[in-house]
Amino acid sequence: METKNLTYEDLGRFTEETLLPAIEKIFDYKLEEKLESKLEEKLGPIRQRLDAIEEKIDAIKIELDGLDRRTNEDTTAVFGDVKSLRERIEKLELEVKKMKTA
């Protein structure tokens, strides 16, 4: 078996071609893993708040739909009440006029 002496050039080539890319991959992986963890740590509560806000918006939409339906029904009732009150006011005004002239 023949042995070859390693030179600084061989060692440099090995470092550039093999060792540094492997270290870079490990470093990138660890850095990415840490960044994802930190990002999720920060985004988790924001996502929860957004979900809660969306639920509240949906509840408000449902409530508004109900109010809209009730408003249409109530408007008719209110107009009837207003008409009745106006008639009562007219009668009272007539009575006041009669009392003032008497």
C-alpha angles and dihedrals in degrees: 000000000000120000123207122206114237117235130203086252091057091047091048092050091048090049093049098041102037117007101045096046090049092049090046091053092049091046092047092048093049092044092048091047091051093046092049090050093050092044092051089047090056098038097045096075091042091053090049091051091048091051090050091049091050090051090051091048090052090049091049091050090052091048091048091051089052091047091049091054092045092046091057091049094041093047090063091048092046092051089052091050091047091051091050092048092049090052091050091048091051090051091048092048089052090051091049090051091049091050092049093051095045 
